Amino acid sequence: MSINDFVTLGIESSCDETGVGLYHSQQGLVAHQLFSQVEIHAEYGGVVPELASRDHIQRTIPLIKAVLADANLGLQNINGIAYTAGPGLAGALLVGSAVAKSLAWSLKIPSLAVHHMEGHLLAPLLEDKKPEFPFVALLVSGGHTMLVDVEAIGKYKILGESLDDAVGEAFDKTAKILGLGYPGGPALAKLAQQGDEGAFKFPRPMVDRPGLDFSFSGLKTFARNTFAKYPKQKADIAKAFEVAATQTLMIKCRRALEQTGHSRLVVAGGVSSNLSLRKELDKMGEKTGSSVFYPRQEFCTDNGAMIALAGHLRLTKGQVSVDSDISIKPRWSIEELEAI
């Protein structure tokens, strides 16, 4: 089998979305499918780990079959399997790991544990407009907000990260304060479109001090206190919060580009789909002469395509998970990854 014909199956099950993708050395992404558990968790106002794990068990195998059918391929055509091993919910990760390991063992093909955040970081490589290395990456996914200096695949240095709430968590919690339901981030962004940007001015946390760390807990509290005083101005509060959060991210991104000397910025993760954030970063890019890269909307949230790609890049360089046990890493620093 030529490396040019290598097909990687990717499985994502880190939280509340089951994703499966197939990546081919020559054809690129040939198929992918996703099942979101939003409706399952909506009545609880957030992700219930046990329910998430149970649903992954039900969805993973049918999704693999569906993706293979979409690509007109069979199990015999798969040459390697990549799966999300962390970070994430332990029970959810175990489902993907168990399926991937068992399937790889039965097919006598290699498997590889993939870092969830590396999947997001590399997702823009699925696009026609691909970033070249090196670049700065802003990763804004779930409980993570971090800036990373990316020299090459696996060669990562964290420049700054959130000291408390990640920006996605702050969006969700502020949406809950405003009574917007679950998932909160998209609901808040939608409501913000109706708001008056000049009605309130929220603080831009930690931009008046050096460094690239983030803190969004205080911004969420500021929104709560404002809502207590002005309960009828939900849209204006949503707008003020969104503007403050996205401008804070923009300021830190600009600072990271200046610090590293890089001229390319990659933005990935669920919050990267926010149109206000993209507008701020695109304006910054025009002013600084920097290029900004995003994954398409469907690849901003958790998905199997990004895991298939990340795993494929490593598997085709000879990296495999040699352990035979079903192992996961719910806590896993991206700086621990090997360079290829």
Residue frames as qw, qx, qy, qz and C-alpha x, y, z in Angstrom:
[[0.000, 0.887, 0.461, 0.000, 0.00, 0.00, 0.00],
 [0.409, 0.402, -0.005, 0.820, 1.41, 3.37, -1.08],
 [0.184, -0.395, -0.451, 0.779, 1.40, 6.26, 1.36],
 [0.153, 0.048, -0.286, -0.945, -0.39, 8.15, -1.42],
 [0.516, -0.283, -0.641, -0.492, -3.41, 5.87, -0.98],
 [0.236, -0.111, -0.778, 0.572, -3.54, 6.05, 2.82],
 [0.395, -0.564, -0.389, -0.612, -7.06, 6.48, 4.24],
 [0.153, 0.048, -0.688, 0.708, -7.51, 7.62, 7.85],
 [0.404, -0.635, -0.594, -0.285, -10.71, 7.23, 9.83],
 [0.109, 0.260, -0.425, 0.860, -11.14, 9.93, 12.48],
 [0.454, -0.584, -0.667, -0.090, -13.41, 9.64, 15.53],
 [0.027, 0.349, -0.296, 0.889, -14.30, 12.61, 17.77],
 [0.571, -0.547, -0.581, -0.193, -16.17, 12.07, 21.06],
 [0.363, 0.159, -0.488, 0.778, -14.65, 14.49, 23.56],
 [0.175, 0.074, 0.412, -0.891, -17.85, 16.17, 24.73],
 [0.496, 0.397, 0.572, -0.519, -21.37, 16.45, 23.32],
 [0.629, 0.602, -0.195, -0.451, -20.86, 15.86, 19.60],
 [0.777, -0.088, 0.593, 0.194, -20.07, 12.58, 17.86],
 [0.413, 0.784, -0.260, -0.384, -18.03, 13.18, 14.73],
 [0.794, -0.046, 0.541, 0.273, -16.56, 10.83, 12.16],
 [0.370, 0.823, -0.228, -0.366, -14.43, 11.71, 9.14],
 [0.887, 0.100, 0.329, 0.306, -12.39, 10.04, 6.39],
 [0.065, 0.891, -0.296, -0.338, -9.22, 11.63, 5.04],
 [0.904, 0.289, 0.215, 0.230, -7.38, 10.40, 1.93],
 [0.551, -0.405, 0.234, 0.691, -3.78, 11.26, 1.08],
 [0.259, 0.119, 0.521, 0.804, -4.62, 12.39, -2.46],
 [0.119, -0.602, -0.614, -0.497, -8.29, 13.32, -2.31],
 [0.093, -0.320, 0.338, -0.880, -8.27, 15.06, 1.08],
 [0.392, 0.093, 0.668, -0.626, -11.45, 14.90, 3.13],
 [0.186, -0.061, -0.824, -0.531, -13.72, 12.43, 1.36],
 [0.498, -0.531, -0.565, -0.388, -16.60, 12.21, 3.86],
 [0.127, 0.073, -0.641, 0.753, -17.66, 13.31, 7.32],
 [0.445, -0.582, -0.531, -0.426, -20.75, 13.26, 9.51],
 [0.073, 0.193, -0.554, 0.807, -21.69, 14.76, 12.86],
 [0.443, -0.608, -0.623, -0.215, -24.38, 14.20, 15.46],
 [0.014, 0.401, -0.356, 0.844, -24.92, 17.00, 17.97],
 [0.356, -0.378, -0.822, 0.235, -26.41, 16.29, 21.38],
 [0.058, -0.210, 0.118, -0.969, -27.78, 19.83, 21.86],
 [0.612, -0.351, -0.311, -0.637, -31.38, 18.69, 22.23],
 [0.744, -0.225, -0.608, 0.163, -30.39, 16.02, 24.75],
 [0.478, -0.165, -0.434, 0.746, -28.68, 18.48, 27.08],
 [0.044, -0.470, -0.183, -0.862, -30.88, 21.54, 26.47],
 [0.580, -0.644, -0.365, -0.339, -33.36, 20.78, 29.26],
 [0.755, -0.450, -0.252, 0.404, -30.50, 20.63, 31.76],
 [0.004, -0.997, 0.056, 0.047, -28.91, 23.90, 30.65],
 [0.026, -0.757, 0.648, 0.080, -25.53, 22.27, 30.00],
 [0.636, 0.291, -0.703, -0.129, -23.74, 19.04, 29.17],
 [0.801, -0.405, 0.330, -0.293, -24.54, 16.05, 31.40],
 [0.029, 0.575, -0.801, -0.164, -21.43, 13.80, 31.10],
 [0.459, 0.010, 0.880, -0.125, -23.24, 10.49, 31.67],
 [0.628, 0.615, 0.372, -0.300, -25.85, 11.27, 29.01],
 [0.315, 0.787, -0.427, -0.315, -23.12, 12.37, 26.63],
 [0.178, -0.396, 0.897, 0.089, -21.24, 9.08, 27.06],
 [0.559, 0.258, 0.762, -0.200, -24.35, 6.98, 26.53],
 [0.580, 0.733, 0.135, -0.329, -25.24, 8.79, 23.34],
 [0.135, 0.692, -0.655, -0.274, -21.72, 8.41, 21.93],
 [0.400, -0.119, 0.909, -0.013, -22.13, 4.65, 22.41],
 [0.586, 0.523, 0.578, -0.223, -25.28, 4.70, 20.30],
 [0.427, 0.856, 0.000, -0.292, -24.00, 7.00, 17.57],
 [0.198, -0.682, 0.599, 0.369, -20.38, 6.11, 16.83],
 [0.455, -0.010, 0.849, 0.267, -20.77, 2.84, 14.93],
 [0.464, 0.697, 0.546, -0.025, -23.75, 4.02, 12.81],
 [0.132, 0.931, -0.133, -0.312, -21.83, 7.18, 11.91],
 [0.316, -0.474, 0.727, 0.383, -18.78, 5.16, 10.84],
 [0.489, 0.305, 0.797, 0.178, -21.00, 3.03, 8.59],
 [0.332, 0.867, 0.334, -0.164, -22.67, 6.12, 7.15],
 [0.038, -0.845, 0.365, 0.388, -19.36, 7.86, 6.40],
 [0.395, -0.220, 0.819, 0.355, -17.95, 4.76, 4.71],
 [0.461, 0.554, 0.690, 0.062, -21.12, 4.52, 2.60],
 [0.190, 0.931, 0.069, -0.303, -20.85, 8.21, 1.64],
 [0.076, -0.728, 0.579, 0.358, -17.28, 7.63, 0.47],
 [0.895, 0.318, -0.201, -0.240, -18.17, 4.34, -1.23],
 [0.266, 0.523, -0.771, 0.248, -15.51, 2.59, 0.85],
 [0.861, -0.332, -0.364, -0.131, -15.43, -0.44, 3.12],
 [0.650, -0.728, 0.215, 0.039, -13.58, -1.25, 6.32],
 [0.875, 0.011, 0.246, 0.418, -10.90, -2.95, 4.23],
 [0.452, 0.713, 0.096, 0.528, -10.03, 0.42, 2.69],
 [0.345, -0.918, 0.108, -0.163, -9.12, 2.02, 6.02],
 [0.716, 0.374, -0.421, 0.413, -5.37, 2.14, 6.68],
 [0.324, 0.037, -0.564, 0.759, -5.32, 3.85, 10.08],
 [0.342, -0.746, -0.533, -0.205, -7.67, 5.12, 12.77],
 [0.201, 0.253, -0.340, 0.883, -7.32, 8.37, 14.72],
 [0.429, -0.675, -0.589, -0.118, -9.38, 9.13, 17.80],
 [0.119, -0.748, 0.201, -0.621, -9.64, 11.97, 20.29],
 [0.677, -0.167, -0.630, 0.342, -7.89, 10.87, 23.49],
 [0.378, -0.691, -0.361, 0.499, -8.14, 14.23, 25.28],
 [0.101, 0.025, 0.656, -0.748, -8.70, 16.74, 26.62],
 [0.498, -0.228, -0.464, -0.696, -12.38, 16.16, 27.29],
 [0.738, -0.331, 0.253, -0.531, -14.94, 14.28, 29.36],
 [0.230, -0.390, 0.892, -0.012, -13.47, 10.98, 30.52],
 [0.616, 0.236, 0.718, -0.223, -16.52, 8.85, 29.80],
 [0.606, 0.735, 0.060, -0.297, -17.05, 10.37, 26.37],
 [0.167, 0.728, -0.642, -0.172, -13.37, 9.94, 25.47],
 [0.439, -0.220, 0.867, -0.081, -13.47, 6.29, 26.52],
 [0.735, 0.460, 0.425, -0.259, -16.21, 5.56, 23.99],
 [0.537, 0.792, -0.241, -0.162, -14.20, 6.85, 21.04],
 [0.069, -0.634, 0.770, -0.020, -11.01, 5.24, 22.29],
 [0.617, -0.046, 0.763, -0.187, -12.70, 1.86, 22.80],
 [0.753, 0.577, 0.252, -0.194, -14.25, 1.85, 19.34],
 [0.382, 0.826, -0.403, -0.094, -11.05, 3.02, 17.63],
 [0.219, -0.540, 0.810, -0.070, -8.75, 0.61, 19.44],
 [0.689, 0.091, 0.693, -0.193, -11.05, -2.38, 18.98],
 [0.713, 0.666, 0.125, -0.178, -11.63, -1.66, 15.30],
 [0.248, 0.799, -0.545, -0.059, -7.94, -1.10, 14.61],
 [0.406, -0.375, 0.827, -0.102, -7.03, -4.31, 16.42],
 [0.748, 0.289, 0.569, -0.185, -9.59, -6.33, 14.45],
 [0.643, 0.763, 0.006, -0.068, -8.43, -4.84, 11.13],
 [0.817, -0.198, 0.147, 0.522, -4.73, -5.16, 12.08],
 [0.367, 0.695, 0.099, 0.611, -4.06, -1.51, 11.29],
 [0.372, -0.011, -0.418, 0.829, -2.44, 1.25, 13.39],
 [0.215, -0.857, -0.447, -0.137, -4.37, 3.62, 15.63],
 [0.392, 0.229, -0.219, 0.863, -3.33, 6.98, 17.03],
 [0.245, -0.725, -0.514, 0.387, -4.43, 9.10, 19.98],
 [0.269, 0.549, 0.213, 0.762, -5.12, 12.67, 18.82],
 [0.174, -0.320, -0.415, 0.834, -5.07, 15.82, 20.93],
 [0.192, 0.757, 0.623, -0.052, -8.45, 17.53, 20.61],
 [0.017, -0.894, -0.014, 0.448, -6.97, 21.04, 20.50],
 [0.266, -0.353, 0.646, 0.622, -4.44, 20.05, 17.84],
 [0.314, 0.466, 0.790, 0.245, -7.42, 18.94, 15.78],
 [0.102, 0.918, 0.327, -0.198, -8.90, 22.44, 16.06],
 [0.248, -0.727, 0.311, 0.559, -5.52, 24.08, 15.44],
 [0.265, -0.179, 0.759, 0.567, -5.05, 22.17, 12.18],
 [0.436, 0.573, 0.669, -0.183, -8.67, 22.46, 10.99],
 [0.292, 0.816, -0.078, -0.493, -7.92, 25.43, 8.67],
 [0.143, -0.407, 0.792, 0.432, -5.68, 23.06, 6.69],
 [0.439, 0.374, 0.817, -0.005, -8.91, 21.49, 5.41],
 [0.336, 0.834, 0.220, -0.378, -9.58, 24.69, 3.44],
 [0.709, 0.588, 0.142, 0.363, -8.33, 25.73, 0.00],
 [0.115, 0.832, -0.261, 0.476, -6.72, 28.78, 1.63],
 [0.868, -0.325, -0.299, 0.228, -4.25, 27.06, 3.96],
 [0.235, -0.936, 0.262, -0.029, -1.94, 28.80, 6.42],
 [0.736, 0.393, -0.444, 0.327, 1.77, 28.15, 6.12],
 [0.730, -0.585, -0.170, 0.311, 3.95, 27.58, 9.18],
 [0.221, -0.257, -0.752, 0.565, 4.87, 29.35, 11.40],
 [0.243, -0.564, -0.321, -0.721, 1.82, 31.15, 12.77],
 [0.177, -0.098, 0.623, -0.756, 0.05, 32.20, 15.94],
 [0.358, -0.347, -0.802, -0.330, -3.07, 30.20, 16.81],
 [0.370, -0.188, 0.377, -0.828, -5.97, 31.49, 18.87],
 [0.339, -0.174, -0.916, -0.126, -7.83, 28.42, 20.16],
 [0.369, -0.096, 0.322, -0.867, -11.27, 29.20, 21.54],
 [0.602, -0.096, -0.709, -0.356, -13.04, 25.91, 22.10],
 [0.708, -0.464, -0.532, -0.033, -15.23, 24.91, 25.05],
 [0.609, -0.769, -0.085, 0.173, -13.24, 25.32, 28.24],
 [0.689, -0.149, 0.190, 0.683, -10.11, 26.49, 26.41],
 [0.278, 0.958, 0.035, 0.052, -8.89, 29.94, 25.43],
 [0.672, -0.491, 0.292, 0.471, -5.23, 30.04, 24.50],
 [0.422, 0.852, -0.267, -0.160, -2.69, 31.63, 22.21],
 [0.877, -0.185, 0.369, 0.245, -0.10, 29.26, 20.78],
 [0.122, 0.746, -0.521, -0.396, 3.12, 29.87, 18.90],
 [0.915, 0.195, 0.351, -0.045, 3.05, 27.22, 16.14],
 [0.099, -0.660, 0.601, 0.440, 6.41, 26.54, 14.48],
 [0.365, 0.193, -0.822, -0.394, 5.39, 23.24, 12.88],
 [0.798, -0.282, -0.354, -0.398, 3.01, 20.34, 13.50],
 [0.849, -0.334, -0.359, 0.197, 3.60, 19.28, 17.09],
 [0.502, 0.042, -0.240, 0.830, 5.99, 22.13, 17.84],
 [0.238, -0.784, -0.376, -0.432, 3.80, 24.29, 20.06],
 [0.329, -0.041, -0.490, 0.806, 4.46, 26.86, 22.77],
 [0.182, -0.793, -0.580, -0.040, 1.58, 28.27, 24.79],
 [0.257, 0.391, -0.072, 0.881, 1.92, 32.05, 24.88],
 [0.260, -0.111, 0.387, -0.878, -1.10, 32.73, 27.07],
 [0.327, -0.324, -0.858, -0.228, -4.30, 31.12, 28.30],
 [0.447, -0.642, -0.193, -0.592, -7.35, 31.83, 30.41],
 [0.104, 0.283, -0.731, 0.613, -6.78, 32.08, 34.14],
 [0.415, 0.143, 0.653, -0.617, -10.46, 31.39, 34.93],
 [0.671, 0.502, 0.477, -0.264, -13.44, 31.15, 32.59],
 [0.387, 0.050, 0.618, 0.682, -12.65, 30.49, 28.95],
 [0.214, 0.163, -0.147, -0.952, -14.35, 32.90, 26.56],
 [0.426, -0.172, -0.749, -0.478, -16.78, 30.22, 25.42],
 [0.354, -0.404, -0.773, 0.336, -17.77, 29.52, 29.02],
 [0.037, -0.324, -0.253, 0.911, -18.23, 33.24, 29.63],
 [0.328, -0.015, -0.472, -0.818, -20.52, 33.47, 26.58],
 [0.467, -0.295, -0.812, -0.188, -22.60, 30.52, 27.84],
 [0.313, -0.404, -0.649, 0.564, -22.81, 31.78, 31.43],
 [0.081, 0.221, 0.041, -0.971, -23.73, 35.30, 30.35],
 [0.401, -0.127, -0.619, -0.664, -26.42, 33.88, 28.08],
 [0.434, -0.377, -0.809, 0.122, -27.78, 31.93, 31.05],
 [0.140, -0.324, -0.396, 0.847, -27.84, 35.13, 33.14],
 [0.264, 0.172, -0.204, -0.927, -29.92, 36.73, 30.40],
 [0.636, 0.210, 0.601, -0.436, -32.24, 33.73, 30.28],
 [0.464, 0.540, -0.435, -0.552, -31.31, 32.75, 26.73],
 [0.967, 0.056, 0.143, -0.201, -31.17, 28.99, 27.21],
 [0.510, -0.442, 0.679, 0.287, -28.70, 26.41, 25.86],
 [0.705, -0.079, -0.085, 0.699, -26.43, 26.51, 23.92],
 [0.161, -0.850, -0.266, 0.424, -25.82, 30.02, 25.14],
 [0.362, -0.378, 0.339, 0.782, -23.04, 31.36, 22.93],
 [0.141, 0.275, 0.664, 0.681, -24.92, 31.33, 19.60],
 [0.140, -0.774, -0.616, -0.050, -28.08, 32.63, 21.31],
 [0.311, -0.740, -0.107, 0.587, -26.19, 35.57, 22.83],
 [0.288, -0.181, 0.472, 0.813, -24.54, 36.40, 19.50],
 [0.051, 0.508, 0.720, 0.470, -27.93, 36.39, 17.79],
 [0.224, -0.846, -0.454, 0.169, -29.46, 38.66, 20.43],
 [0.404, -0.521, 0.088, 0.747, -26.45, 41.00, 20.25],
 [0.277, 0.263, 0.561, 0.735, -27.33, 41.79, 16.62],
 [0.139, -0.780, -0.524, -0.314, -30.36, 43.69, 17.96],
 [0.511, -0.673, -0.269, 0.463, -28.38, 45.64, 20.55],
 [0.188, 0.961, -0.042, 0.196, -27.10, 49.20, 20.56],
 [0.773, 0.145, -0.299, 0.540, -23.30, 49.17, 20.78],
 [0.152, 0.483, -0.230, 0.831, -23.29, 52.57, 22.46],
 [0.623, -0.624, -0.263, -0.391, -25.71, 51.68, 25.26],
 [0.749, -0.638, 0.172, 0.056, -23.07, 50.18, 27.57],
 [0.460, 0.685, -0.543, 0.156, -19.31, 49.94, 27.64],
 [0.928, -0.371, 0.001, 0.012, -17.94, 46.82, 29.30],
 [0.308, -0.777, 0.515, 0.189, -14.30, 46.45, 30.43],
 [0.784, 0.464, -0.412, -0.007, -11.69, 44.71, 28.27],
 [0.786, -0.595, 0.166, -0.009, -10.15, 42.44, 30.92],
 [0.770, -0.378, 0.323, 0.400, -6.37, 42.26, 31.33],
 [0.631, 0.629, 0.188, 0.413, -5.54, 44.39, 28.29],
 [0.047, -0.953, 0.146, -0.261, -4.02, 47.14, 30.46],
 [0.587, -0.631, 0.503, 0.064, -1.23, 44.86, 31.69],
 [0.269, 0.553, -0.728, -0.302, 1.56, 43.07, 29.85],
 [0.335, -0.097, 0.933, -0.095, 1.28, 39.43, 28.87],
 [0.398, 0.063, -0.634, -0.660, -1.03, 37.25, 26.84],
 [0.036, -0.234, -0.935, 0.265, -3.17, 35.55, 29.49],
 [0.323, -0.401, -0.431, -0.741, -6.94, 35.97, 29.58],
 [0.001, -0.223, -0.787, 0.576, -9.60, 36.38, 32.25],
 [0.255, -0.305, -0.510, -0.763, -13.30, 36.45, 31.41],
 [0.328, -0.458, -0.788, 0.250, -14.89, 35.71, 34.78],
 [0.103, -0.424, -0.288, 0.853, -15.02, 39.40, 35.72],
 [0.193, 0.048, -0.442, -0.875, -16.61, 40.31, 32.40],
 [0.375, -0.361, -0.820, -0.237, -19.37, 37.78, 33.07],
 [0.291, -0.506, -0.604, 0.543, -19.89, 39.31, 36.54],
 [0.001, 0.253, -0.058, -0.966, -20.02, 42.79, 35.03],
 [0.308, -0.167, -0.654, -0.671, -22.78, 41.58, 32.70],
 [0.378, -0.459, -0.796, 0.111, -24.71, 40.10, 35.65],
 [0.201, -0.463, -0.386, 0.772, -24.52, 43.35, 37.62],
 [0.118, 0.125, -0.303, -0.938, -25.56, 45.40, 34.59],
 [0.349, -0.287, -0.776, -0.439, -28.52, 43.11, 33.93],
 [0.302, -0.483, -0.711, 0.412, -29.63, 43.47, 37.58],
 [0.042, -0.449, -0.159, 0.878, -29.81, 47.26, 37.06],
 [0.395, 0.398, -0.273, -0.782, -31.20, 47.24, 33.52],
 [0.505, 0.057, 0.859, -0.066, -33.25, 44.02, 33.12],
 [0.602, 0.660, 0.359, -0.271, -35.13, 45.35, 30.08],
 [0.316, 0.832, -0.373, -0.264, -31.97, 45.93, 28.01],
 [0.874, -0.141, 0.453, 0.107, -30.97, 42.35, 27.28],
 [0.756, 0.571, 0.166, 0.275, -29.96, 42.99, 23.68],
 [0.126, 0.921, -0.254, 0.268, -27.78, 45.98, 24.63],
 [0.594, -0.620, 0.507, -0.072, -26.08, 43.96, 27.37],
 [0.901, 0.129, 0.379, 0.166, -25.49, 41.07, 24.98],
 [0.563, 0.773, -0.003, 0.292, -23.97, 43.49, 22.47],
 [0.149, -0.888, 0.377, -0.218, -21.71, 45.13, 25.05],
 [0.775, -0.390, 0.498, 0.021, -20.52, 41.76, 26.30],
 [0.862, 0.353, 0.287, 0.225, -19.79, 40.44, 22.82],
 [0.372, 0.873, -0.129, 0.287, -17.92, 43.57, 21.78],
 [0.360, -0.798, 0.457, -0.159, -15.80, 43.56, 24.95],
 [0.853, -0.193, 0.480, 0.067, -14.98, 39.85, 24.65],
 [0.798, 0.484, 0.232, 0.273, -14.09, 39.94, 20.96],
 [0.222, 0.913, -0.207, 0.274, -12.05, 43.13, 21.23],
 [0.569, -0.667, 0.478, -0.055, -10.14, 41.62, 24.14],
 [0.878, 0.060, 0.430, 0.200, -9.30, 38.59, 22.00],
 [0.583, 0.758, 0.078, 0.280, -8.28, 40.86, 19.12],
 [0.111, -0.924, 0.326, -0.168, -5.97, 42.96, 21.30],
 [0.688, -0.473, 0.548, 0.051, -4.22, 39.87, 22.65],
 [0.844, 0.347, 0.344, 0.220, -3.89, 38.37, 19.15],
 [0.371, 0.888, -0.095, 0.253, -2.28, 41.57, 17.87],
 [0.364, -0.804, 0.456, -0.115, 0.06, 41.52, 20.82],
 [0.845, -0.165, 0.498, 0.103, 0.97, 37.87, 20.16],
 [0.735, 0.602, 0.168, 0.262, 1.76, 38.58, 16.51],
 [0.103, 0.926, -0.270, 0.243, 3.99, 41.47, 17.52],
 [0.598, -0.628, 0.492, -0.072, 5.74, 39.36, 20.17],
 [0.838, -0.010, 0.516, 0.175, 6.46, 36.42, 17.86],
 [0.023, -0.524, 0.488, 0.698, 7.06, 38.40, 14.67],
 [0.334, 0.254, 0.875, 0.241, 4.67, 36.12, 12.78],
 [0.231, 0.166, -0.221, -0.933, 2.40, 37.50, 10.07],
 [0.508, -0.166, -0.702, -0.472, -0.21, 34.73, 10.11],
 [0.369, -0.141, 0.610, -0.687, -2.99, 34.08, 12.61],
 [0.389, -0.180, -0.852, -0.299, -5.11, 30.93, 12.80],
 [0.421, -0.155, 0.408, -0.795, -8.39, 31.13, 14.74],
 [0.519, -0.052, -0.804, -0.287, -10.19, 27.88, 15.55],
 [0.067, -0.201, -0.832, 0.512, -12.69, 26.34, 17.93],
 [0.044, 0.651, 0.758, 0.006, -16.38, 26.97, 18.51],
 [0.067, -0.819, -0.215, 0.528, -16.08, 30.69, 19.25],
 [0.258, -0.276, 0.499, 0.780, -14.18, 31.20, 15.97],
 [0.149, 0.491, 0.761, 0.398, -17.56, 31.01, 14.22],
 [0.077, -0.779, -0.409, 0.469, -18.62, 34.25, 15.94],
 [0.473, 0.691, 0.309, 0.452, -19.06, 36.89, 13.22],
 [0.187, -0.978, 0.044, -0.078, -18.22, 39.78, 15.53],
 [0.671, -0.539, 0.393, 0.324, -14.89, 38.16, 16.39],
 [0.692, 0.267, 0.457, 0.490, -14.10, 37.53, 12.74],
 [0.222, 0.909, 0.201, 0.291, -14.88, 41.15, 11.92],
 [0.387, -0.895, 0.208, 0.081, -12.54, 42.42, 14.66],
 [0.709, -0.334, 0.491, 0.381, -9.71, 40.10, 13.63],
 [0.612, 0.522, 0.417, 0.424, -10.08, 40.81, 9.93],
 [0.052, 0.982, 0.033, 0.177, -9.85, 44.55, 10.62],
 [0.550, -0.726, 0.362, 0.196, -6.76, 43.93, 12.74],
 [0.771, 0.048, 0.487, 0.406, -5.24, 41.87, 9.94],
 [0.438, 0.782, 0.263, 0.356, -5.78, 44.68, 7.43],
 [0.169, -0.974, 0.124, -0.090, -4.20, 47.24, 9.75],
 [0.559, -0.639, 0.506, 0.149, -1.17, 45.10, 10.63],
 [0.458, 0.570, -0.603, -0.319, -0.66, 43.39, 7.27],
 [0.299, -0.212, 0.915, -0.171, -1.36, 40.00, 8.81],
 [0.523, -0.019, -0.667, -0.530, -3.29, 37.12, 7.24],
 [0.491, -0.148, 0.620, -0.593, -6.07, 35.56, 9.29],
 [0.408, 0.066, -0.840, -0.352, -7.27, 32.00, 8.68],
 [0.596, -0.104, 0.487, -0.630, -10.41, 30.25, 9.90],
 [0.166, 0.121, 0.964, 0.168, -12.00, 26.85, 9.33],
 [0.330, -0.323, -0.505, -0.729, -15.39, 26.88, 7.63],
 [0.521, -0.401, 0.208, -0.724, -18.33, 27.20, 10.02],
 [0.933, -0.143, -0.195, -0.267, -19.07, 23.46, 10.19],
 [0.812, 0.111, -0.413, 0.398, -15.49, 22.74, 11.26],
 [0.060, -0.627, 0.344, -0.696, -15.38, 25.36, 14.02],
 [0.747, -0.409, 0.287, -0.438, -17.22, 23.13, 16.48],
 [0.474, -0.340, 0.812, 0.024, -16.05, 19.63, 17.39],
 [0.797, 0.450, -0.104, -0.389, -16.00, 17.35, 14.34],
 [0.902, -0.112, 0.384, 0.162, -14.51, 14.14, 13.00],
 [0.658, 0.716, 0.001, 0.233, -12.95, 15.79, 9.95],
 [0.002, 0.878, -0.407, 0.251, -10.33, 17.65, 11.98],
 [0.696, -0.456, 0.549, -0.080, -9.43, 14.49, 13.93],
 [0.895, 0.322, 0.275, 0.139, -9.09, 12.52, 10.70],
 [0.451, 0.832, -0.167, 0.275, -6.77, 15.21, 9.31],
 [0.275, -0.794, 0.493, -0.227, -4.64, 15.57, 12.45],
 [0.827, -0.231, 0.511, -0.029, -4.34, 11.80, 12.78],
 [0.831, 0.521, 0.140, 0.136, -3.58, 11.38, 9.09],
 [0.258, 0.882, -0.327, 0.219, -0.69, 13.84, 9.19],
 [0.396, -0.632, 0.637, -0.197, 0.89, 11.91, 12.05],
 [0.886, 0.017, 0.456, -0.082, 0.05, 8.35, 10.96],
 [0.772, 0.620, 0.020, 0.136, 1.58, 8.92, 7.54],
 [0.150, 0.804, -0.503, 0.278, 4.78, 10.04, 9.29],
 [0.603, 0.147, -0.761, 0.190, 4.93, 6.74, 11.15],
 [0.183, -0.254, 0.590, -0.744, 3.48, 7.81, 14.50],
 [0.625, -0.295, -0.640, -0.335, 1.20, 5.24, 16.16],
 [0.554, -0.545, 0.368, -0.511, -0.17, 4.54, 19.63],
 [0.436, 0.295, -0.850, 0.027, 1.71, 1.42, 20.66],
 [0.274, -0.096, 0.761, -0.581, -0.20, 0.79, 23.88],
 [0.240, -0.203, -0.878, -0.360, -2.87, -1.88, 23.54],
 [0.076, -0.482, -0.737, 0.468, -5.05, -0.64, 26.40],
 [0.051, 0.771, 0.473, 0.423, -7.94, 1.76, 25.96],
 [0.450, -0.375, -0.273, 0.763, -6.23, 4.86, 27.30],
 [0.107, 0.866, 0.328, 0.361, -7.35, 8.48, 27.43],
 [0.429, -0.067, -0.258, 0.863, -5.95, 11.79, 28.66],
 [0.070, -0.848, -0.524, -0.031, -8.76, 14.02, 30.00],
 [0.163, -0.948, 0.128, 0.242, -6.06, 16.56, 30.92],
 [0.795, 0.125, 0.326, 0.496, -3.36, 16.89, 28.29],
 [0.064, -0.799, 0.123, 0.585, -1.18, 19.90, 27.48],
 [0.731, 0.679, 0.065, -0.018, -0.70, 20.61, 23.81],
 [0.064, 0.846, -0.528, 0.016, 2.96, 21.33, 24.55],
 [0.643, -0.339, 0.685, -0.043, 3.49, 17.61, 25.31],
 [0.857, 0.464, 0.191, -0.119, 2.94, 16.56, 21.69],
 [0.650, -0.227, 0.476, 0.547, 5.77, 15.29, 19.51],
 [0.270, 0.699, -0.239, -0.618, 6.87, 17.31, 16.50],
 [0.793, 0.246, 0.528, 0.179, 6.73, 15.74, 13.05]]
